[in-house]
Amino acid sequence: MTNRLCDVVVVGAGMVGAACALYAARAGLDVVVVDRGPVAGGTTGAGEGNLLVSDKELGPELELALLSGRLWTDLAEELGTAIEYEPKGGVVVSATSEGLTALTELAAAQRAAGVETVSVDSDRLRDLEPYLAPGLAGGVLYPQDAQVMPTLAAAHLLRASGARLETGRTVTGVLRGPDGAVRGVTTDRGDLYAPAVVNAAGTWGGEVAGLAGVHLPVLPRRGFVLVTEPLPRRVRHKVYAADYVADVASDSAALQTSPVVEGTAAGPVLIGASRERVGFDRSFSLPVIRALAAGATRLFPFLERVRAMRTYLGFRPYMPDHLPAVGPDPRVPGLFHACGHEGAGIGLATGTGHLIAQVLGGRAPDLDLAPFRPDRFAKEAAS
């Protein structure tokens, strides 16, 4: 190829794109990252920064989460406090004995797969979280759950990668040669030439795939977060109700809310979680905010007396089977996908970037990428 600018163009400067750039650069590749907006300007900037294994059922996503968790630990040691990495752990609680039975069965299966879990009786929950509501049936502690400040982390991963960053530049097409293979991308400010393109465009990953002539069914799933005034540290872990796991796995397009509460290093408490498929509608929804507040105060009654300072929303990149697209696209040589992680993109970014870099470098990936194949929906699209 004659006009070779770099080895790989990464489309998307969110957390997943930053991780792809970091690990590709550390594999010896020359990387350019391009985004029509700023760093972390999409889903990453509207996230809470969760690095979770607690909400993952057995299967490939849990394997990816465990790999990613190990890589996040390594990055935390390398980058220090710059990314506000906090290994605070998660506590999942249930209000009913039936819910607790289901939760402990899930935890036992997760434990067999390598997740650290600790069952917590009802009378011990408040040893972990003194301000929790009384009367809960029990819960499970997940010591491996952690948190980062997502915008800071994405920026520092990009900086550590040494990749050339092109923000405010919109990708308008994917260049392909006579053999159909990728030759780079076209943008509103000229072409970028490379033999490999990584689609890390998050919620807009389907649009980028379409520019290359392939189908990838990424849809936006809207979620709100409620932010309180700064407080002394009263919520020590990420705390959520057991039905949150079911909401994550649900295929429903309707509104779903389940209480998720966590403190931050800066003081405010973050309250979620809501999910609904309403396209890219950015309208404020008072019913959603009320539902979030009600769920949070059921878990932590003291929040009834705390002021909510603001809300924000983001769009999670939803895929029909709740697994991201990770790896090479067999329909377009040189095209790679790293998108569709829904609400888990921050946590799964490092593993995704690591696997993409391995394949880009011609190495066998540490995980089987078959469950994440980008073309697994091809029959659905054809029908």
N, C-alpha and C positions, 0 to 999 in steps of 0.2 A: 504494500500500500504506500502511496507516495506522500500524501498530506497527513502525516502522523504527528499529532500534537502531544498525545500522552498514551499511556497504556489502557486507561479505563476512565470513562466519564460516569460519575455517580450523579443521578438526578434526584435531588432532594437533600436539603441541609438540616433535616431534623435529626433526632437521636439515631435512628437506624442508618441514615445516610452517613452520619458522622462516624459511626462504628465501622461501617463498610470501608470508609476512607482510611480510618486508622489501621485496620488489620491488613488492608490491601497494600498500604504504604509500607507497613512493617514486613510484608512479604516481598518487598523490593520493587513494587510497581509504582509507576508515575501516575498520580491521580489528580483529576480535576473534579470539583464538586460544583454543581450548578443548581440554582434555585431561583424561582421568580420572585420570591420574597426574601426576608432576612433569615438568618440562622434561627432555627427553632420557631419559625413563624406560623407553623400549622398546628398539628395535633400535639407535638412535643411541648410547645409553649402553653398549651391549655391543659396539661396533665399534672398529676400530683407527684410524679417521680417514683412510683412504686416499683420495687423489685421483688416480685412475689413468687413463692412456690405454693403457698397455702391454698390458692384458688384453682390449682391445676389438677384435673383428674388424670388418672393413669393414661399414658400414651405419649406420642411424640412431642406434644407441647410441654409436658412435664420434663421430658428429657432435655429439651431445649432450654427450659428454665433453669435446670440444675447446672448445665454447662455455662449458661449466662451468669448465674450467680457466682460461680468460681472465677470467671473472668472479671466480673465487677469487683470482687474482693482484691484481685491483683491490681486493677486500675486504682482502687481506693488507696492502696499502699503506695502506688506510684505518684498519684496526683494530690495526695494529702487531703487537706480540708477544702481544697478549691472547689470540689464538686458537691460539698455538703453531704457526703456519704454518711448515713446513719444506720448501723446494723441493729435497729431497735427491736426487731421481731414483730410478729403479728399474733393477735389473739382473736380466735373465732369463737363466738358464743352462740348458745341456743337457749331460747326461752322455754322450750318444752322437752320432755323426756324423749319423745319420738324424734324430734330434730336432733337431739344430742346423740341418740343411737346411730342415726345416719351419718352424723359428723364424725363420730369415733370410728365407724367402719371405713369411711373415706380416709381418715388419718392412718389407720392400720395399713391400708393398701398403699398409701403414699410412703409410709415408713419402709415397707418392703422394697420400694423403688429407690430408696436413698434419701428420703426427706426426714429431717429431724422433727419429731412431734412429741409433745408432752401433754397428756390428758390432765385436765384441771377440774377438780370437783367444785361444786357450787360454793362451798364454804371457803375455797382457796382463791376464787376469782378476784376478790377484792385485795388480796395480797399483791396481785399483779397490777390491778387497776383500782385504786382505792375509791374512785368516784363513780364506778359502775353502779347501775341500778341494782337493787337487791332483788332476790327471787329468781334469778336466772338458773337454768337447770345445770349448767356447766359449760365447759369449752375445751379448746385445744390451743396450746401455745406452739407457735412455729418460729423457732429461734433464727432460721435462715432468712426470714423476710427482712427487707431493708428498704431504704429510701435514699434518693438523691434529689438535688435541686435540678430539674430537667434542663432548663435553658442554660444554666451554668455548665452542666455536664456536657451537653452537646457542643457548646463553644470550646470547652477545654479538650474534648476528644478531637475536634477538628484542628485545633491549634497543635496538639501533639502529633497529629498525622503529618503535618507539613504539606498537606494537599493545597493546591491552588484553589481558591474559593471565588466563585463567580455568582454573587447574589444580585437580585434585581434583573435577572436574565431568564427569559421564558423559553423553554424548549418547545419548539413548534413542529418538530418532526424527527424521525429516526432515519439516518442515512443507511442505505443498504446497497451492496454491490450487485453485480450481475448474477452472482451465485446465491443471492439472498442474505448473505451474512452482513452483520452490522459493520458500518464504517464510521460511526459517530452520530452526532445529533446536529440538527439545525436549530438555531435560536433566533430571537428577534434582534440579536446583535452579531450575527454571523455564525459560521459553522464551527463545531468542535470535533476534531477527528480522533478516533480511537477504534481499536478492534474489539472493544468490549464496552457495553453500556449496562449500568446497574440501575434498575428502576426501584428507587427508594422513596417514591413520591407519596407514601402514606395513603390518605383518603383519595388522592388523585391518581393512585397507581393504575387504576383501570383506564384512565385517560392516556397515560403515558404508554401503556401496553397497546392501546388502540392506535397510537402514532406509528407503532411498528407492525400494525396489521393483525394483532392477535387479541383474543378475548380474555379478560381477567375480571371476574365479577366482584369488584370492590365497591362497596356501598357505604355512605356515611351513616353512622349511628350516633346521634346527638347525646351529649351528657353534660349536666350542669355540676358545678362545684360551688358550695357556699363557704365563705371565708369569714371567720369571726375577728373581733378585735384581738390585739395581742394579749396573751395571758401568761401567768406563771405556768410551768409545765404540769398540767393535770392529767393529760392523756399520754401515757408512756409508750404505748405500742400503737401499731395500726390495729384498730378494733372494728370488727364487722360482724354482722349477723350471718348465721349459716346459710340463709336463703340467698345471699349474694352469689354464691357459687352457682346455684341454679339459674339466676338471672343472667350471669355471664354466658352460660351455655344455651340459653333460650334462643329460639328462632323467631320469636314474636317481634312484630314491628311496633306493637303498642307500647305505651309508656310502662316502664317497670322501675320501681325504686326499692332499694334495700339499704339500711343504714350502714354507713362506713364512716368512721371518725378517726382522725389522727392529729396529733400535735406536730408542730414544726419547730426547728431550731430557732426561728425568728419570733415565735410566740403565738401567732394565729393558729386556730384549729381549722382544719380542712374537713368539710362534710360532703359526702356523696352518698350513694351513687345513683344516677339515673341513666336509663337507656331508652331510646326510642328512635325509630327510623322515620324521619320527616324530611329527607333530603338535606339540603344545605340551608335550611331555615334557621336564621340566627335570632329569631324573635325571643324576647324574654317571656318566660312562662311562670306566672305566679303559682299555679297549682303544683308545678314540679318543685319549686322552692319551698312551698309549704310542706310538701311531702317529705323533702329532705330534712327540714327542721324538725318535723314531728318524729321521724325515725331516729334522729340523733338524740333528741331529748328522752326518748324511751330508753336508750342505752346509757346516757349520761344526763340525769335530771338537772345537774347544775347548769347545763347549757341554756335552760329556760331563762336564766337571768343574765345571759351574755349577749352583747350586741353583735348582730351580723353586719359586717362592714361593706361587703360587696359579693357579687357572684360573677362567675365567668363560665363560658361554655366552650366545648370543643367537639370535634367530629372524629369518632373512632373509625378506623378503616375496617369495616365488617366484611367477613367472607362467609358464604353459606355454611361451610362445615367448621367454622371457627378456628381454622388453622391458617397461618400465613402462607404466602407463596415465597419460597426460598429456594434459590438455585437457578441453574441454566434453563432457558426455555427451548425445548427441542424443536419448536416450530421456527425459531429465528436464531441461527448460530451467532453467538456473540452477545445475545441479550440475556441478562440475568435479572431476576426479580427478588426483591427484599421488602415486601410490603404486605398489608392485610393482617397486621398483628392485633387488630381491634384495640382494646384498652391495655394490652400488655406490651406494647412496643418499647417502652422505656426499659423494662426488665429484660426483654428478649433481644434487645439490640446487640449486645456484645456477642452472644452466641451466633446470631444471624450474621453479623459482620465477619466473625471468625470463619464460619463455614463458607461464606461467599469468597473470602480471600483464599481459602484452601482450594476451592474449585478453580478460581481464576488462575492460581499458580500451578494448576495441573496435578494437585495432590488429592488423595482420597479424603473426603470429609470425615470428621470425627463422628458424625451422626448420619444415619440413613436419611437421605433427602427425599426418598420416594413419597412419603406422606405429604410433603410440601410441594410436590410437582406443580409448576404453574399451569400445565396443560390438563390437569385432572378434571377440569370443568368443560373440556372441549365437546364432549358428547351432549352435555346439557345445552351448550350454546347452539349446536347444530340442530337440535330438536326444536 
